[in-house]
Amino acid sequence: MKIIENVNLKKYNSFGIDVSAKYFVEINNENEIEALANSEVFLNNRHYVISGGSNVLFLKDYSGLIIKINIKSIKILEDNDEFAMLSVGAGENWHEFVEYCTNYGYYGLENLALIPGSVGSAPVQNIGAYSVEQKDYLHSLHGYNLANHNFNVLYNAECNFGYRDSIFKHILKNKFIITNVVYKLNKKFSPNLNYKELKEKFSNRPNTTANEVFDAIIEIRKSKLPDPNKIGNAGSFFKNPVISNDKYLVLKEKFPEISGYVGEDGVKLSAAFLIEKCGLKGMKYSMNNSARVYENHSLILVNYNNASGEDIYNLSVEVINAVHDKFGITLEREVNIVR
Ligand SMILES: Cc1cc2nc3c(=O)[nH]c(=O)nc-3n(C[C@H](O)[C@H](O)[C@H](O)COP(=O)(O)OP(=O)(O)OC[C@H]3O[C@@H](n4cnc5c(N)ncnc54)[C@H](O)[C@@H]3O)c2cc1C
């Protein structure tokens, strides 16, 4: 474990924001976490944990210690006719893990292909796409509690998973370093084709394979989402808002074209639709027009060139205000803001 000073973070965040960290350390195993937690630099500075950096927005140079988790390993804990339990190091690349599972016959995560980032961050915002969330297959996870300096196991029910939400965004925020995640996956493949485009694509194909679904997801995502290697972004910048049924009916009267998905907690609206209706799709912001609402998908804010973190953040404020003024709904940011 080597703590280094004044490290540029541009390549460590998918927005490509050009900021630096006062201290930076990469963690490759559990022993290094314990050593770090007892180090002078850790004890005397604030800290922030990152993995792939695809869901963070740095507003300025970070004045403390950035801890990057690189713990690698995939262990098969159990493998029978029904299911398999796999323990995966937090630093494994999420997409590569999904590909591994699909190829080796461990099913369930196919719809989550091509989501950037690492396995250890997947539980933090309970990543989800195309009608699947990682919580549907998470058995438990292991990690180091920086508050009480202990390694703990948390089972699925203890993680308080919700829509893009978990305990790691609340009472354990920045306090718990996830080191391994255990997924319980199916050995028999049963495709989840609830998402409209998938249903249409596979409607006449009773023997759809996991590899076909995996490939279809990649194709759909590549056609819609900006590649962070080419255009800086962090995927959806805002959560889709959930409102009460009464509020939905009032809005529907005023804006008949609005549509919502009725769930357990209320009616979920498309934030992209709301932003688009405010005329903000493609909106350019900042001195050099680098910070923008992506022209192909209004839920995504992009850094076309050299926007600062503040530019992207200020653009998000403009979007939140515009949506609030028109619809009376306050959008919540999905991306983690690091000050
Ligand atoms: C093009 C694009 C598309 C995307 N599509 C989706 C999508 O479809 N669905 C979806 O849900 N998300 C999506 N995202 C968001 C992002 O990929 C996920 O949130 C992902 O899980 C972030 O992983 P990361 O390793 O990059 O996390 P980071 O950005 O490094 O960190 C994210 C958060 O997790 C915390 N964290 C990171 N590692 C650990 C750890 N080991 N222990 C504890 N806390 C940790 C950080 O402190 C931070 O709060 C997309 C992003 C992009 C750029």
The ligand as an SDF file (V2000), in Angstrom:
LIG
                    3D

 53 58  0  0  0  0  0  0  0  0999 V2000
  -22.5400    5.5190  -19.5150 C   0  0  0  0  0  0  0  0  0  0  0  0
  -23.0180    5.1470  -18.1370 C   0  0  0  0  0  0  0  0  0  0  0  0
  -24.1510    4.3490  -17.9950 C   0  0  0  0  0  0  0  0  0  0  0  0
  -24.6260    3.9980  -16.7200 C   0  0  0  0  0  0  0  0  0  0  0  0
  -25.7240    3.2050  -16.6390 N   0  0  0  0  0  0  0  0  0  0  0  0
  -26.2100    2.8440  -15.4260 C   0  0  0  0  0  0  0  0  0  0  0  0
  -27.3660    1.9980  -15.3140 C   0  0  0  0  0  0  0  0  0  0  0  0
  -27.9240    1.5520  -16.3190 O   0  0  0  0  0  0  0  0  0  0  0  0
  -27.8230    1.6970  -14.0690 N   0  0  0  0  0  0  0  0  0  0  0  0
  -27.2020    2.1420  -12.9470 C   0  0  0  0  0  0  0  0  0  0  0  0
  -27.6700    1.8420  -11.8510 O   0  0  0  0  0  0  0  0  0  0  0  0
  -26.0890    2.9400  -13.0190 N   0  0  0  0  0  0  0  0  0  0  0  0
  -25.5820    3.2910  -14.2200 C   0  0  0  0  0  0  0  0  0  0  0  0
  -24.4670    4.0970  -14.3090 N   0  0  0  0  0  0  0  0  0  0  0  0
  -23.8350    4.5960  -13.0810 C   0  0  0  0  0  0  0  0  0  0  0  0
  -22.6050    3.7690  -12.6160 C   0  0  0  0  0  0  0  0  0  0  0  0
  -22.1240    2.9580  -13.6380 O   0  0  0  0  0  0  0  0  0  0  0  0
  -22.9500    2.8890  -11.4140 C   0  0  0  0  0  0  0  0  0  0  0  0
  -23.4250    3.6600  -10.3530 O   0  0  0  0  0  0  0  0  0  0  0  0
  -21.7500    2.0750  -10.9140 C   0  0  0  0  0  0  0  0  0  0  0  0
  -22.1390    1.1630   -9.9210 O   0  0  0  0  0  0  0  0  0  0  0  0
  -20.6320    2.9670  -10.3800 C   0  0  0  0  0  0  0  0  0  0  0  0
  -19.4980    2.1510  -10.1800 O   0  0  0  0  0  0  0  0  0  0  0  0
  -18.0670    2.7530   -9.9390 P   0  0  0  0  0  0  0  0  0  0  0  0
  -17.1800    1.6260   -9.5920 O   0  0  0  0  0  0  0  0  0  0  0  0
  -17.6720    3.5760  -11.0830 O   0  0  0  0  0  0  0  0  0  0  0  0
  -18.3600    3.6290   -8.6510 O   0  0  0  0  0  0  0  0  0  0  0  0
  -17.7360    5.0320   -8.2100 P   0  0  0  0  0  0  0  0  0  0  0  0
  -18.2310    6.0900   -9.1350 O   0  0  0  0  0  0  0  0  0  0  0  0
  -16.2820    4.9120   -8.0170 O   0  0  0  0  0  0  0  0  0  0  0  0
  -18.4380    5.2140   -6.7910 O   0  0  0  0  0  0  0  0  0  0  0  0
  -19.8410    5.3370   -6.7050 C   0  0  0  0  0  0  0  0  0  0  0  0
  -20.2370    5.4240   -5.2330 C   0  0  0  0  0  0  0  0  0  0  0  0
  -19.9210    4.1910   -4.5960 O   0  0  0  0  0  0  0  0  0  0  0  0
  -19.0080    4.4070   -3.5170 C   0  0  0  0  0  0  0  0  0  0  0  0
  -18.0810    3.2680   -3.5620 N   0  0  0  0  0  0  0  0  0  0  0  0
  -17.3100    2.8880   -4.6110 C   0  0  0  0  0  0  0  0  0  0  0  0
  -16.6500    1.7590   -4.3160 N   0  0  0  0  0  0  0  0  0  0  0  0
  -16.9930    1.4220   -3.0550 C   0  0  0  0  0  0  0  0  0  0  0  0
  -16.6330    0.3600   -2.1830 C   0  0  0  0  0  0  0  0  0  0  0  0
  -15.7880   -0.6210   -2.5360 N   0  0  0  0  0  0  0  0  0  0  0  0
  -17.1730    0.3340   -0.9380 N   0  0  0  0  0  0  0  0  0  0  0  0
  -18.0410    1.3070   -0.5520 C   0  0  0  0  0  0  0  0  0  0  0  0
  -18.4220    2.3320   -1.3300 N   0  0  0  0  0  0  0  0  0  0  0  0
  -17.8990    2.3880   -2.5740 C   0  0  0  0  0  0  0  0  0  0  0  0
  -18.3740    5.7500   -3.7790 C   0  0  0  0  0  0  0  0  0  0  0  0
  -17.9780    6.3720   -2.5760 O   0  0  0  0  0  0  0  0  0  0  0  0
  -19.5000    6.4920   -4.4710 C   0  0  0  0  0  0  0  0  0  0  0  0
  -20.3700    7.0270   -3.4970 O   0  0  0  0  0  0  0  0  0  0  0  0
  -23.9550    4.4560  -15.5800 C   0  0  0  0  0  0  0  0  0  0  0  0
  -22.7970    5.2540  -15.7160 C   0  0  0  0  0  0  0  0  0  0  0  0
  -22.3370    5.5830  -16.9740 C   0  0  0  0  0  0  0  0  0  0  0  0
  -21.0940    6.4070  -17.1170 C   0  0  0  0  0  0  0  0  0  0  0  0
  1  2  1  0
  2  3  1  0
  2 52  2  0
  3  4  2  0
  4  5  1  0
  4 50  1  0
  5  6  2  0
  6  7  1  0
  6 13  1  0
  7  8  2  0
  7  9  1  0
  9 10  1  0
 10 11  2  0
 10 12  1  0
 12 13  2  0
 13 14  1  0
 14 15  1  0
 14 50  1  0
 15 16  1  0
 16 17  1  0
 16 18  1  0
 18 19  1  0
 18 20  1  0
 20 21  1  0
 20 22  1  0
 22 23  1  0
 23 24  1  0
 24 25  2  0
 24 26  1  0
 24 27  1  0
 27 28  1  0
 28 29  2  0
 28 30  1  0
 28 31  1  0
 31 32  1  0
 32 33  1  0
 33 34  1  0
 33 48  1  0
 34 35  1  0
 35 36  1  0
 35 46  1  0
 36 37  1  0
 36 45  1  0
 37 38  2  0
 38 39  1  0
 39 40  1  0
 39 45  2  0
 40 41  1  0
 40 42  2  0
 42 43  1  0
 43 44  2  0
 44 45  1  0
 46 47  1  0
 46 48  1  0
 48 49  1  0
 50 51  2  0
 51 52  1  0
 52 53  1  0
M  END
$$$$
